[in-house]
Amino acid sequence: MNAPPLRSVDVYVDESGDLGFGRGGSKFFIISAMVTTDSVKMERFVKKMNLRYKQRDKGGVEFKFNRSQDGLRMRFVETIGNSDCSIFWKAVRKDNVQEPLRVKKDKLYHYICGQVLADIFRHTYSESFTVTFDRRSSKRTVRNDLDRYVEQQMFLHHTGIFPPKLRVSHFDSCNCPCLQVQDFVVGSVFQSLERGDDGYIERFQSKINPTSKIMW
């Protein structure tokens, strides 16, 4: 007998690297998503870290992988490894990106997101999805285009007979603790691909879906 669908799952999406193609940019551009039923646990963890670090910033801390010391990074990645979550990511070597997509960067971003989310919808049997992006564009038209693309991927690739419910949101990560956790996911993937440092990603390697890969 097939397992019943999950009632609902949360998906948090963020990127690492840059979409600049001049000198000094990153070698890779990565989009990663964390799929979880453990959002409350992660929010509590971030709150606990805020209390721990409140002496350094009375207004609270927005935790970012690139601004954190090794000890704090390890706290985050170990929490990810001990959580009920799955990690999906896709990356491109920017040298391999064709010229049209170098100009139309939003299209490139949307395409890579679509590949990540298609894998999620294929491998996650749920009645509903809440997909939250770290807001990268102030233009509503760009965000709306991405929302429609996500919806298209869900209808094309969802598991089960009936399409699940879908809600897509865009938040500033300073207002979303789980996006802050996701920043440590994609930061760890970037550290592995860009710098050959697997010290962080290995703490949640078992959570990474095998479809995750460098596409080009």
Backbone torsions as a table, in degrees:
resi	resn	phi	psi	omega
1	MET	NA	135.0	178.5
2	ASN	-70.8	147.3	177.9
3	ALA	-68.0	144.5	177.7
4	PRO	-69.0	159.1	179.2
5	PRO	-69.5	154.1	170.2
6	LEU	-66.5	152.5	178.4
7	ARG	-67.1	-46.8	179.1
8	SER	-162.6	152.2	174.7
9	VAL	-134.9	153.7	176.0
10	ASP	-107.1	139.5	179.6
11	VAL	-125.1	126.1	-179.5
12	TYR	-117.5	127.8	-170.9
13	VAL	-121.5	133.5	178.5
14	ASP	-151.5	165.1	-179.3
15	GLU	-125.1	165.0	173.3
16	SER	-143.5	155.5	-168.8
17	GLY	90.1	-171.9	-179.3
18	ASP	-136.5	165.0	179.0
19	LEU	-106.4	24.9	170.7
20	GLY	-86.9	147.1	-176.7
21	PHE	-119.6	17.7	175.5
22	GLY	-94.3	-174.2	177.7
23	ARG	-66.1	147.2	176.4
24	GLY	90.9	-6.5	178.7
25	GLY	-81.9	175.2	177.7
26	SER	-73.8	158.3	176.2
27	LYS	-78.8	-30.7	-176.2
28	PHE	-119.9	152.1	166.0
29	PHE	-122.5	130.7	-170.6
30	ILE	-128.9	137.0	168.1
31	ILE	-121.6	130.2	-177.6
32	SER	-129.1	150.9	176.4
33	ALA	-134.1	140.1	174.9
34	MET	-108.8	123.8	179.0
35	VAL	-106.2	124.5	-172.5
36	THR	-148.8	152.3	166.1
37	THR	-109.0	12.0	-172.5
38	ASP	-113.8	29.7	-176.5
39	SER	-59.0	-40.2	-177.9
40	VAL	-63.1	-42.0	178.7
41	LYS	-62.2	-41.2	-179.7
42	MET	-68.4	-38.4	176.8
43	GLU	-62.6	-40.5	178.2
44	ARG	-65.1	-38.4	178.4
45	PHE	-62.3	-46.2	-179.9
46	VAL	-63.7	-39.0	176.5
47	LYS	-61.6	-41.6	178.3
48	LYS	-62.6	-41.4	178.6
49	MET	-66.9	-35.0	175.8
50	ASN	-63.4	-41.6	177.6
51	LEU	-64.4	-38.7	-179.6
52	ARG	-65.4	-36.5	-174.2
53	TYR	-102.6	12.8	-174.0
54	LYS	-65.2	-23.7	179.0
55	GLN	-66.6	-22.8	-179.5
56	ARG	-90.1	-20.3	-179.2
57	ASP	-155.4	102.0	-174.7
58	LYS	-64.1	-23.1	-178.3
59	GLY	-86.5	1.1	-176.7
60	GLY	98.5	161.3	-174.0
61	VAL	-117.5	134.9	165.2
62	GLU	-93.6	111.4	-175.4
63	PHE	-80.0	130.3	179.3
64	LYS	-132.7	138.2	179.7
65	PHE	-55.5	-47.4	-174.0
66	ASN	-69.7	-18.5	-179.2
67	ARG	-101.7	6.2	-173.0
68	SER	-107.7	148.8	174.3
69	GLN	-77.6	166.4	-174.5
70	ASP	-57.5	-42.0	-177.4
71	GLY	-61.6	-41.8	179.2
72	LEU	-70.1	-39.3	175.9
73	ARG	-56.8	-43.7	-178.9
74	MET	-64.6	-36.3	177.1
75	ARG	-60.0	-44.0	-178.8
76	PHE	-67.8	-48.6	-174.6
77	VAL	-69.5	-30.0	175.8
78	GLU	-70.4	-35.8	174.8
79	THR	-63.4	-41.5	177.0
80	ILE	-60.5	-45.1	-179.3
81	GLY	-63.5	-25.8	-178.9
82	ASN	-98.2	6.4	-176.9
83	SER	-99.5	162.7	174.5
84	ASP	-83.6	90.4	-176.9
85	CYS	-153.1	163.4	171.1
86	SER	-129.8	145.5	-178.1
87	ILE	-114.9	132.3	175.0
88	PHE	-126.1	136.7	175.2
89	TRP	-148.5	156.5	171.9
90	LYS	-136.8	147.3	179.7
91	ALA	-138.6	155.8	172.1
92	VAL	-129.2	142.2	167.2
93	ARG	-78.3	120.0	-171.6
94	LYS	-63.2	-26.9	177.1
95	ASP	-62.9	-23.2	-177.7
96	ASN	-92.5	-2.6	-179.0
97	VAL	-75.7	128.6	-178.5
98	GLN	-72.1	156.6	-172.3
99	GLU	-55.3	-44.7	-178.9
100	PRO	-57.3	-38.3	-179.7
101	LEU	-78.5	-19.0	174.4
102	ARG	-68.5	-30.0	179.5
103	VAL	-84.4	-44.6	-178.2
104	LYS	-93.6	75.6	-172.3
105	LYS	-68.3	-33.6	177.3
106	ASP	-63.3	-37.6	178.4
107	LYS	-64.9	-39.9	177.6
108	LEU	-63.5	-45.7	178.9
109	TYR	-60.0	-46.5	-178.7
110	HIS	-63.1	-39.4	-178.9
111	TYR	-63.5	-46.5	-178.8
112	ILE	-65.3	-42.1	175.0
113	CYS	-56.0	-43.7	-179.2
114	GLY	-60.3	-38.6	178.8
115	GLN	-66.7	-40.8	177.9
116	VAL	-64.1	-47.7	-175.8
117	LEU	-71.2	-32.5	175.2
118	ALA	-59.1	-43.1	177.4
119	ASP	-63.3	-40.1	178.7
120	ILE	-61.8	-47.1	-177.8
121	PHE	-66.1	-32.1	177.5
122	ARG	-69.4	-34.1	-168.9
123	HIS	-107.6	1.0	-177.4
124	THR	-125.0	114.9	-177.4
125	TYR	-96.3	102.3	-175.5
126	SER	-142.5	151.9	177.5
127	GLU	-76.0	-25.4	179.7
128	SER	-153.0	151.4	178.2
129	PHE	-126.2	135.2	168.1
130	THR	-114.4	112.0	-176.5
131	VAL	-104.6	122.0	-178.2
132	THR	-118.7	121.7	177.6
133	PHE	-99.3	144.9	166.4
134	ASP	-71.9	114.4	-172.0
135	ARG	-60.7	123.0	-179.0
136	ARG	-115.9	-13.7	-178.8
137	SER	-128.8	138.2	175.8
138	SER	-85.4	-6.6	-177.1
139	LYS	-87.0	118.5	-179.4
140	ARG	-61.8	-34.7	-179.0
141	THR	-63.5	-37.7	178.5
142	VAL	-66.7	-43.7	179.8
143	ARG	-65.8	-39.5	179.0
144	ASN	-64.7	-38.8	176.6
145	ASP	-61.1	-42.2	178.9
146	LEU	-65.6	-41.9	179.0
147	ASP	-59.0	-44.1	179.6
148	ARG	-65.2	-36.2	179.8
149	TYR	-66.9	-41.1	177.1
150	VAL	-61.8	-44.8	178.9
151	GLU	-60.7	-40.1	178.3
152	GLN	-62.0	-44.1	179.6
153	GLN	-62.8	-37.4	178.9
154	MET	-63.9	-45.8	-178.9
155	PHE	-65.9	-31.6	-179.1
156	LEU	-78.2	-30.2	-166.4
157	HIS	-126.1	3.8	-174.5
158	HIS	-65.7	153.1	176.8
159	THR	-90.8	141.5	179.7
160	GLY	100.1	170.0	-176.2
161	ILE	-73.2	-44.2	-174.5
162	PHE	-103.7	141.5	178.2
163	PRO	-65.6	138.4	179.2
164	PRO	-73.5	165.4	171.4
165	LYS	-70.2	149.7	-177.1
166	LEU	-139.5	132.0	171.5
167	ARG	-129.8	129.7	-179.0
168	VAL	-118.0	131.8	-179.4
169	SER	-133.1	158.0	176.9
170	HIS	-129.2	120.5	-177.5
171	PHE	-128.4	151.5	165.6
172	ASP	-72.2	130.6	-174.1
173	SER	-61.8	-22.5	178.3
174	CYS	-64.9	-19.8	-179.9
175	ASN	-104.5	8.0	-176.9
176	CYS	-137.8	99.3	-177.6
177	PRO	-55.7	-37.3	-177.2
178	CYS	-70.1	-29.7	172.7
179	LEU	-66.9	-31.3	176.2
180	GLN	-67.1	-38.9	174.8
181	VAL	-63.3	-44.9	-179.6
182	GLN	-61.1	-30.4	176.9
183	ASP	-60.4	-31.7	178.1
184	PHE	-77.2	-27.0	173.3
185	VAL	-65.0	-57.5	-174.6
186	VAL	-70.0	-30.4	174.4
187	GLY	-63.5	-37.4	178.5
188	SER	-68.9	-39.7	176.7
189	VAL	-62.9	-44.5	178.9
190	PHE	-60.5	-44.7	-179.8
191	GLN	-58.7	-36.9	-179.8
192	SER	-70.6	-48.2	-175.9
193	LEU	-75.0	-45.8	-172.6
194	GLU	-77.7	-35.7	-171.9
195	ARG	-121.2	-1.2	178.6
196	GLY	68.1	22.8	-179.4
197	ASP	-104.3	107.3	-178.3
198	ASP	-96.7	9.3	-175.0
199	GLY	-62.1	-28.1	-179.9
200	TYR	-92.9	-47.5	-175.6
201	ILE	-63.6	-28.8	-178.1
202	GLU	-67.3	-17.8	179.5
203	ARG	-73.1	-18.7	175.6
204	PHE	-132.6	26.7	-177.7
205	GLN	-57.1	-36.0	-177.9
206	SER	-67.8	-16.2	-179.9
207	LYS	-88.1	-10.6	-174.0
208	ILE	-83.0	124.9	178.3
209	ASN	-67.0	138.5	-176.9
210	PRO	-65.3	-11.0	175.3
211	THR	-73.7	-12.3	-179.0
212	SER	-67.3	132.9	-174.9
213	LYS	-169.5	168.3	167.8
214	ILE	-81.9	121.3	-175.8
215	MET	-78.6	-43.0	-177.9
216	TRP	-127.4	NA	NA
